[in-house]
Structure formats: structure tokens, C-alpha cells
Amino acid sequence: MRYSGFKVFAEGLGGNKGWKPAWREPEPRPDYDVIIIGGGGHGLSTAYYLAKNHGITNVAVLEKGYLGGGNVGRNTTIVRANYFLPGNQEFYSHSLKLWEGLEGELNYNVMHSQRGLINLFHSDGQRDAFARRGNAMINQGDDAELLDREGVRRHLPYLDFEQTRFPIYGGLLHRRGGTARHDAVAWGYARGADRRGVDLIQNCEVTGIDIENGRVTGVQTTRGAIRAKKVGIVVAGRSGQVAAMAGMRLPIESHILQAFVTEGLKPVIDHVVSFGMGHFYISQSDKGGLVFGGDLDFYASYAARGNLPMVEHVMEAGMTLMPMIGKAKVLRSWGGIMDMSPDGSPIIDKTHVDGLFIDCGWNYGGFKAVPASGWCMAHLMATGESHEVARRFRLDRFATGHLLDEEGTGSQHNLH
């Protein structure tokens, strides 16, 4: 079924009785060409591009819960391509281009809104750093504009420009940045993959990975054994646990990142705004809620909830940047389990087991990377070679020293 304005209108007149399920609920078959472990954004996009770009449709996506129930539905929805280092730059630039055509590609409204992203700076040193980043973005082929204080005020008049502790010197504007509806992205890729013959199997937890003579042969699940020639591990914060089933110890730590949403308010925040003197970022959803977040909780955990000190820290940063936020009532908060790598950049690579592939280490960059991650993982699994925009996301870089330390904070996972 193709969605269209006419279809919505016609169904409204007919009592909405003609809609069909967006995807099938198949039983797992005994064997597949490819198994993708993980039914989040990255896993679903990998399955979609395997089918669309490479004609590989005998694919199963195995999800232990429900599709989109993990990090893809637990984030602050920001989409951007404002990275600095070669390796990250071209990858996220590719991802943003895919975002810009995604709704037409999937025939699904993912509510991609290029409202613009403004990173604030608060000192001469920060201004120089953002000027350098902006020049790197432009050289890559993306957009960037350096705003002075008055330029920021024209876009964001509601900020506290009079504070003396963290004065606003200006900001870096990335007009093509913005937001998208997180769960709609998962649903769109799920529907697209299903229409191309991919089996999406929910409530199917992988409990083991079968390996014979150094080659993967399938997986064990709560719904029985399933054979496959190739298996991809795409499970975000659970990457270390699933990789351990194949005898691997990944350079990954799992940390909690909290996010918050307020009651619905009249439109006031047109952009995505990032505070330069505290890890705080905010935007306003189409329903009116202010969606914001901050830093990690700084301790390793698999619990999808956070601690109160970090809640207080995020609220303090928001009040410092825009005191008016103190009048908004927080409706809910949630935590995503982040797979943090030692250099803050992802891993898309083969493993030491023939036919076993890994896609992990997304840190803060997971949601914005969904299209390109799936595109590159599908390319790797189909051809055996890394896609040109993901060649530096090698697993062995932590042994060779060819790191992509985007933030320059060293090899401590929780600092990324």
C-alpha cells in the first residue's frame, strides 16, 4: 500500500477501515542468507539497503522485543552533519544527504525538519574552534555560517544574553541540521524492508551464535535455531554482550544517556540549540514539548534509566542558557543505553569470524547516522568490502592507533 494524501482523505471518509498492517508478522524460517541481530534503526536500515541496493532479500531481522523499542525510540531526534575529522565528515555528510531524500524513498513521513542547528560559543577560544570546524564543514561540501552575538540574538532572542559567567559570543549555524521523528524512522525502514521481502521477527531474542571451523553458521534464539551464511550484530548498547557469544571482547562500554520532554507549549524554539559551556541541547517537537538532554551518567550500566544528579545537572544547564525553561513542567524522562567507543567514533567492520559483522560504537551519533550506517553495513555484508565513506571505522584501529578522536578527549569511553 502506498501512502498518499488521497488515501488519507479516502480512508477518513470510509471510517479508516481499509488500512492494512505496515508489515507482516512472519514465523522464523529454518535458514536465511543473512540474519541481522537487532531491530532498531541501524538494523532495519541495514536490512532495507541489503534488499534495495544489493538485491539480497532472504534476510531476517531478529529483535528480542518490539521493533524500534530501543535507542531509536529513546533519543533527542537531532540530525546533523557538523563533524570535523576526515572519516567522520564524509560519513555524516553522506547520511544527511540520505535523510534529505528519505521520505520520498520510503513513502513514509519521518517528519524530517531541517530547522537549523546552532552551536553556541562562549569565549574567544571556542569561537576559533568553531570557525575552524565551520571551514572544515564547508570544505567537505556541507553548510556552516559563523554568527556573532547579534546574529545569534536575531535567531534566538529568548536566550540569556546578559549573564556574565557564560557570555554568548556567537554561534555556528548549520542550516541543514534539524530533527526527525525517531520512531517513525524505524517504522519507515521496517515497512520498506518488509515490502522487499525481509522477515521482521519480533520477540525473538538471540541466545547464542553458532560457529564452525571459524565461520558463522547461524544463531540460537528463544524461538529455535536459525541458520545463516552471514550474521550482522547491530544491537547498540548490547554490542558487548552479543559479541561475547562469538568469543569477542569489544572495546565498548555501555553508558546511560538521559533525555527529557516537557508539557506541550506554544511554538517558541525554532532551531536546535546546543549550549557550549555545558552539555545541553534542546529543540521543540511538533506537539510543542521541549525535548532536551545533556551528558552521560558517567558510569557503565545496562539499566535504561538514569540518576538524579545528572537530571539536576541538565536542568541547571537549561536554566543557565534560558531561564524561561524553569516555568515548563517536565512530563517524562528516559534513558538510552549508549555503546561508547574509546575514541568516540563508530565501528562498521568484519570480525575475526568469517561471515560475522559488527556495527556498533555510536556514542552520541547513532540516530543521525541511521541511513548511512545501514547503507554502509549493507555494502560491507553484501560485497565484503567497506564502503568508501566508512573505511576508517575499522575495528583494529584501537590496536594500530589510527583513531578518530572527534572531541579530542582521549581514550576514556565516558568522555565521548
VOSE-999787 format. One record per residue (C-alpha): residue number from 1; residue in one letter; x, y, z. Coordinates in steps of 0.02 Angstrom, whole numbers, plus 50000, padded with zeros to 5 digits. Layout:
<atoms>
<NUM 'A' <X Y Z>>
...
</atoms>
This chain:
<atoms>
<1 'M' <50000 50000 50000>>
<2 'R' <50068 50170 49952>>
<3 'Y' <50027 50314 50065>>
<4 'S' <49961 50474 49988>>
<5 'G' <49855 50624 50031>>
<6 'F' <49713 50550 49930>>
<7 'K' <49725 50385 50026>>
<8 'V' <49717 50476 50193>>
<9 'F' <49566 50576 50134>>
<10 'A' <49476 50423 50065>>
<11 'E' <49506 50321 50222>>
<12 'G' <49441 50464 50328>>
<13 'L' <49279 50461 50230>>
<14 'G' <49267 50272 50247>>
<15 'G' <49298 50260 50433>>
<16 'N' <49481 50212 50415>>
<17 'K' <49434 50029 50388>>
<18 'G' <49545 49999 50237>>
<19 'W' <49715 50017 50317>>
<20 'K' <49824 49862 50319>>
<21 'P' <49966 49818 50439>>
<22 'A' <50126 49909 50394>>
<23 'W' <50225 49746 50396>>
<24 'R' <50198 49559 50412>>
<25 'E' <50221 49454 50569>>
<26 'P' <50308 49302 50495>>
<27 'E' <50366 49146 50585>>
<28 'P' <50555 49123 50577>>
<29 'R' <50612 49006 50438>>
<30 'P' <50747 48874 50467>>
<31 'D' <50879 48967 50368>>
<32 'Y' <50918 49134 50283>>
<33 'D' <51057 49208 50181>>
<34 'V' <51078 49349 50308>>
<35 'I' <51025 49374 50488>>
<36 'I' <51028 49547 50566>>
<37 'I' <51028 49542 50756>>
<38 'G' <50939 49700 50816>>
<39 'G' <50778 49781 50758>>
<40 'G' <50823 49962 50792>>
<41 'G' <50856 50099 50665>>
<42 'H' <51027 50034 50612>>
<43 'G' <50972 49853 50596>>
<44 'L' <50815 49895 50499>>
<45 'S' <50906 50013 50381>>
<46 'T' <51039 49880 50351>>
<47 'A' <50904 49754 50302>>
<48 'Y' <50818 49883 50191>>
<49 'Y' <50976 49928 50095>>
<50 'L' <51028 49745 50079>>
<51 'A' <50865 49718 49986>>
<52 'K' <50857 49881 49890>>
<53 'N' <51040 49910 49844>>
<54 'H' <51103 49732 49830>>
<55 'G' <50951 49625 49792>>
<56 'I' <50976 49517 49947>>
<57 'T' <50801 49485 50011>>
<58 'N' <50818 49318 50103>>
<59 'V' <50852 49415 50261>>
<60 'A' <50785 49406 50439>>
<61 'V' <50792 49545 50569>>
<62 'L' <50785 49470 50743>>
<63 'E' <50725 49585 50883>>
<64 'K' <50710 49525 51062>>
<65 'G' <50571 49650 51099>>
<66 'Y' <50473 49755 50975>>
<67 'L' <50538 49849 50825>>
<68 'G' <50603 50021 50871>>
<69 'G' <50591 49988 51059>>
<70 'G' <50773 50029 51096>>
<71 'N' <50882 50182 51068>>
<72 'V' <50798 50232 50905>>
<73 'G' <50644 50273 51009>>
<74 'R' <50745 50343 51155>>
<75 'N' <50839 50494 51090>>
<76 'T' <50826 50681 51060>>
<77 'T' <50799 50660 50872>>
<78 'I' <50939 50775 50810>>
<79 'V' <51003 50758 50631>>
<80 'R' <51163 50847 50581>>
<81 'A' <51324 50839 50482>>
<82 'N' <51440 50956 50577>>
<83 'Y' <51586 50840 50608>>
<84 'F' <51768 50895 50598>>
<85 'L' <51883 50747 50568>>
<86 'P' <51907 50661 50400>>
<87 'G' <51823 50493 50416>>
<88 'N' <51677 50559 50516>>
<89 'Q' <51650 50707 50399>>
<90 'E' <51612 50613 50240>>
<91 'F' <51510 50481 50330>>
<92 'Y' <51389 50602 50415>>
<93 'S' <51382 50708 50258>>
<94 'H' <51325 50553 50163>>
<95 'S' <51198 50517 50299>>
<96 'L' <51124 50692 50290>>
<97 'K' <51103 50677 50102>>
<98 'L' <51008 50514 50130>>
<99 'W' <50900 50598 50261>>
<100 'E' <50852 50733 50138>>
<101 'G' <50775 50607 50018>>
<102 'L' <50716 50480 50146>>
<103 'E' <50530 50518 50149>>
<104 'G' <50515 50503 49961>>
<105 'E' <50625 50348 49965>>
<106 'L' <50519 50259 50095>>
<107 'N' <50350 50336 50052>>
<108 'Y' <50336 50370 50238>>
<109 'N' <50328 50530 50338>>
<110 'V' <50476 50528 50456>>
<111 'M' <50444 50712 50496>>
<112 'H' <50619 50767 50446>>
<113 'S' <50629 50952 50486>>
<114 'Q' <50784 51050 50431>>
<115 'R' <50753 51188 50555>>
<116 'G' <50938 51227 50579>>
<117 'L' <51061 51189 50718>>
<118 'I' <51155 51323 50814>>
<119 'N' <51306 51278 50921>>
<120 'L' <51340 51421 51041>>
<121 'F' <51515 51476 51091>>
<122 'H' <51562 51574 51245>>
<123 'S' <51745 51625 51229>>
<124 'D' <51873 51680 51101>>
<125 'G' <51950 51507 51102>>
<126 'Q' <51782 51424 51068>>
<127 'R' <51747 51546 50928>>
<128 'D' <51912 51500 50844>>
<129 'A' <51873 51314 50864>>
<130 'F' <51701 51333 50787>>
<131 'A' <51768 51440 50646>>
<132 'R' <51890 51301 50607>>
<133 'R' <51751 51171 50616>>
<134 'G' <51640 51276 50503>>
<135 'N' <51777 51292 50373>>
<136 'A' <51803 51104 50379>>
<137 'M' <51616 51077 50353>>
<138 'I' <51614 51194 50203>>
<139 'N' <51768 51109 50128>>
<140 'Q' <51677 50943 50146>>
<141 'G' <51530 51015 50046>>
<142 'D' <51411 51046 50191>>
<143 'D' <51347 51213 50255>>
<144 'A' <51406 51320 50400>>
<145 'E' <51386 51503 50450>>
<146 'L' <51480 51589 50591>>
<147 'L' <51364 51706 50686>>
<148 'D' <51417 51846 50801>>
<149 'R' <51322 51889 50959>>
<150 'E' <51192 51994 50870>>
<151 'G' <51173 51862 50736>>
<152 'V' <51129 51735 50871>>
<153 'R' <51009 51859 50952>>
<154 'R' <50913 51877 50789>>
<155 'H' <50884 51689 50784>>
<156 'L' <50871 51653 50971>>
<157 'P' <50809 51810 51059>>
<158 'Y' <50747 51711 51211>>
<159 'L' <50921 51662 51273>>
<160 'D' <51002 51746 51423>>
<161 'F' <51125 51863 51338>>
<162 'E' <51159 51963 51496>>
<163 'Q' <51239 51828 51603>>
<164 'T' <51421 51862 51648>>
<165 'R' <51479 51686 51690>>
<166 'F' <51447 51610 51518>>
<167 'P' <51425 51757 51399>>
<168 'I' <51364 51714 51224>>
<169 'Y' <51497 51766 51098>>
<170 'G' <51410 51692 50946>>
<171 'G' <51365 51527 50866>>
<172 'L' <51394 51411 50720>>
<173 'L' <51236 51391 50615>>
<174 'H' <51211 51230 50518>>
<175 'R' <51052 51265 50419>>
<176 'R' <51030 51089 50351>>
<177 'G' <51033 51016 50526>>
<178 'G' <50871 50983 50618>>
<179 'T' <50765 50842 50686>>
<180 'A' <50662 50691 50633>>
<181 'R' <50530 50584 50718>>
<182 'H' <50632 50444 50797>>
<183 'D' <50508 50300 50798>>
<184 'A' <50438 50348 50627>>
<185 'V' <50612 50319 50556>>
<186 'A' <50610 50141 50624>>
<187 'W' <50433 50112 50560>>
<188 'G' <50476 50181 50388>>
<189 'Y' <50628 50068 50367>>
<190 'A' <50531 49920 50437>>
<191 'R' <50391 49945 50312>>
<192 'G' <50514 49969 50169>>
<193 'A' <50613 49813 50213>>
<194 'D' <50455 49709 50233>>
<195 'R' <50390 49764 50062>>
<196 'R' <50551 49696 49986>>
<197 'G' <50531 49525 50066>>
<198 'V' <50633 49543 50226>>
<199 'D' <50563 49447 50376>>
<200 'L' <50547 49557 50531>>
<201 'I' <50538 49440 50680>>
<202 'Q' <50492 49518 50846>>
<203 'N' <50503 49440 51020>>
<204 'C' <50647 49332 50961>>
<205 'E' <50800 49350 51072>>
<206 'V' <50967 49284 51012>>
<207 'T' <51045 49175 51146>>
<208 'G' <51196 49108 51052>>
<209 'I' <51297 49122 50892>>
<210 'D' <51344 48959 50804>>
<211 'I' <51521 48949 50735>>
<212 'E' <51602 48801 50647>>
<213 'N' <51784 48800 50589>>
<214 'G' <51799 48988 50608>>
<215 'R' <51641 49026 50509>>
<216 'V' <51470 49080 50570>>
<217 'T' <51331 48957 50530>>
<218 'G' <51181 49033 50618>>
<219 'V' <51109 49085 50785>>
<220 'Q' <51016 49010 50932>>
<221 'T' <50859 49103 50983>>
<222 'T' <50713 49091 51103>>
<223 'R' <50613 49033 50952>>
<224 'G' <50734 48898 50897>>
<225 'A' <50894 48884 50796>>
<226 'I' <50907 48982 50633>>
<227 'R' <51044 48951 50506>>
<228 'A' <51126 49088 50403>>
<229 'K' <51277 49115 50294>>
<230 'K' <51305 49291 50362>>
<231 'V' <51260 49372 50528>>
<232 'G' <51267 49557 50574>>
<233 'I' <51273 49616 50755>>
<234 'V' <51182 49784 50762>>
<235 'V' <51125 49799 50943>>
<236 'A' <51190 49967 51007>>
<237 'G' <51218 49961 51196>>
<238 'R' <51206 49772 51198>>
<239 'S' <51350 49752 51075>>
<240 'G' <51473 49688 51204>>
<241 'Q' <51352 49556 51268>>
<242 'V' <51304 49489 51097>>
<243 'A' <51484 49491 51032>>
<244 'A' <51535 49389 51184>>
<245 'M' <51425 49249 51115>>
<246 'A' <51552 49238 50973>>
<247 'G' <51701 49243 51091>>
<248 'M' <51737 49427 51059>>
<249 'R' <51782 49562 51183>>
<250 'L' <51740 49729 51105>>
<251 'P' <51820 49897 51151>>
<252 'I' <51648 49957 51204>>
<253 'E' <51573 50019 51367>>
<254 'S' <51385 50039 51391>>
<255 'H' <51328 50201 51473>>
<256 'I' <51160 50283 51504>>
<257 'L' <51109 50444 51416>>
<258 'Q' <50953 50528 51483>>
<259 'A' <50831 50636 51386>>
<260 'F' <50681 50739 51440>>
<261 'V' <50520 50811 51370>>
<262 'T' <50406 50945 51440>>
<263 'E' <50222 50979 51425>>
<264 'G' <50162 51048 51259>>
<265 'L' <50195 51235 51238>>
<266 'K' <50162 51363 51103>>
<267 'P' <50299 51369 50970>>
<268 'V' <50450 51464 51036>>
<269 'I' <50608 51368 50989>>
<270 'D' <50628 51362 50800>>
<271 'H' <50801 51282 50795>>
<272 'V' <50903 51150 50881>>
<273 'V' <51012 51242 51008>>
<274 'S' <51171 51173 51087>>
<275 'F' <51248 51257 51241>>
<276 'G' <51437 51273 51228>>
<277 'M' <51475 51284 51415>>
<278 'G' <51376 51134 51473>>
<279 'H' <51325 50979 51380>>
<280 'F' <51146 51034 51347>>
<281 'Y' <51044 51033 51186>>
<282 'I' <50862 51073 51155>>
<283 'S' <50729 51080 51020>>
<284 'Q' <50540 51089 51016>>
<285 'S' <50435 50947 50947>>
<286 'D' <50288 50968 50830>>
<287 'K' <50174 50930 50978>>
<288 'G' <50251 51077 51073>>
<289 'G' <50354 50983 51201>>
<290 'L' <50531 51042 51234>>
<291 'V' <50648 50895 51202>>
<292 'F' <50818 50910 51283>>
<293 'G' <50964 50813 51353>>
<294 'G' <51139 50827 51420>>
<295 'D' <51287 50719 51462>>
<296 'L' <51305 50535 51504>>
<297 'D' <51279 50473 51680>>
<298 'F' <51467 50431 51683>>
<299 'Y' <51455 50255 51748>>
<300 'A' <51434 50094 51650>>
<301 'S' <51260 50017 51659>>
<302 'Y' <51134 49915 51561>>
<303 'A' <50985 49992 51652>>
<304 'A' <50880 50103 51538>>
<305 'R' <50859 50236 51671>>
<306 'G' <50971 50370 51745>>
<307 'N' <51019 50451 51909>>
<308 'L' <50958 50610 51991>>
<309 'P' <51124 50707 51994>>
<310 'M' <51129 50706 51804>>
<311 'V' <50947 50763 51798>>
<312 'E' <50996 50910 51909>>
<313 'H' <51148 50948 51800>>
<314 'V' <51044 50952 51640>>
<315 'M' <50912 51063 51720>>
<316 'E' <51046 51183 51784>>
<317 'A' <51121 51199 51610>>
<318 'G' <50949 51233 51536>>
<319 'M' <50912 51367 51666>>
<320 'T' <51080 51448 51634>>
<321 'L' <51052 51458 51448>>
<322 'M' <50867 51507 51450>>
<323 'P' <50791 51545 51622>>
<324 'M' <50616 51538 51548>>
<325 'I' <50630 51348 51539>>
<326 'G' <50605 51344 51727>>
<327 'K' <50419 51375 51702>>
<328 'A' <50395 51218 51598>>
<329 'K' <50338 51056 51678>>
<330 'V' <50439 50901 51637>>
<331 'L' <50321 50761 51586>>
<332 'R' <50442 50617 51572>>
<333 'S' <50622 50563 51552>>
<334 'W' <50703 50407 51484>>
<335 'G' <50874 50330 51462>>
<336 'G' <50956 50251 51311>>
<337 'I' <51099 50126 51328>>
<338 'M' <51243 50201 51230>>
<339 'D' <51384 50094 51157>>
<340 'M' <51532 50206 51193>>
<341 'S' <51695 50175 51099>>
<342 'P' <51867 50233 51160>>
<343 'D' <51882 50369 51027>>
<344 'G' <51700 50422 51013>>
<345 'S' <51681 50356 50835>>
<346 'P' <51588 50203 50770>>
<347 'I' <51641 50031 50710>>
<348 'I' <51575 49953 50548>>
<349 'D' <51685 49805 50506>>
<350 'K' <51709 49619 50484>>
<351 'T' <51757 49516 50636>>
<352 'H' <51883 49376 50658>>
<353 'V' <51741 49253 50623>>
<354 'D' <51708 49228 50437>>
<355 'G' <51533 49291 50394>>
<356 'L' <51509 49386 50558>>
<357 'F' <51499 49577 50550>>
<358 'I' <51485 49712 50682>>
<359 'D' <51404 49886 50681>>
<360 'C' <51424 49975 50848>>
<361 'G' <51510 50113 50947>>
<362 'W' <51389 50252 50900>>
<363 'N' <51408 50353 51060>>
<364 'Y' <51302 50511 51035>>
<365 'G' <51295 50493 50846>>
<366 'G' <51178 50346 50825>>
<367 'F' <51014 50424 50771>>
<368 'K' <51083 50545 50642>>
<369 'A' <51186 50402 50569>>
<370 'V' <51041 50280 50540>>
<371 'P' <51031 50297 50349>>
<372 'A' <51219 50294 50315>>
<373 'S' <51251 50159 50444>>
<374 'G' <51128 50042 50360>>
<375 'W' <51192 50091 50187>>
<376 'C' <51373 50053 50233>>
<377 'M' <51338 49897 50337>>
<378 'A' <51234 49826 50193>>
<379 'H' <51376 49864 50072>>
<380 'L' <51501 49777 50185>>
<381 'M' <51393 49622 50209>>
<382 'A' <51349 49609 50025>>
<383 'T' <51521 49641 49949>>
<384 'G' <51644 49601 50088>>
<385 'E' <51722 49773 50067>>
<386 'S' <51699 49931 50170>>
<387 'H' <51602 50072 50087>>
<388 'E' <51715 50220 50044>>
<389 'V' <51634 50335 50173>>
<390 'A' <51657 50207 50314>>
<391 'R' <51833 50144 50277>>
<392 'R' <51904 50221 50436>>
<393 'F' <51778 50138 50551>>
<394 'R' <51888 49984 50568>>
<395 'L' <51886 49877 50723>>
<396 'D' <52075 49858 50726>>
<397 'R' <52109 50045 50738>>
<398 'F' <52114 50027 50927>>
<399 'A' <52262 49910 50906>>
<400 'T' <52351 50008 50768>>
<401 'G' <52321 50182 50840>>
<402 'H' <52228 50251 50688>>
<403 'L' <52095 50331 50799>>
<404 'L' <51956 50456 50758>>
<405 'D' <51953 50557 50919>>
<406 'E' <51823 50686 50863>>
<407 'E' <51815 50776 51031>>
<408 'G' <51999 50761 51072>>
<409 'T' <51963 50689 51244>>
<410 'G' <52074 50535 51234>>
<411 'S' <52031 50353 51259>>
<412 'Q' <51912 50363 51406>>
<413 'H' <51743 50299 51346>>
<414 'N' <51630 50405 51455>>
<415 'L' <51712 50568 51399>>
<416 'H' <51643 50546 51224>>
</atoms>
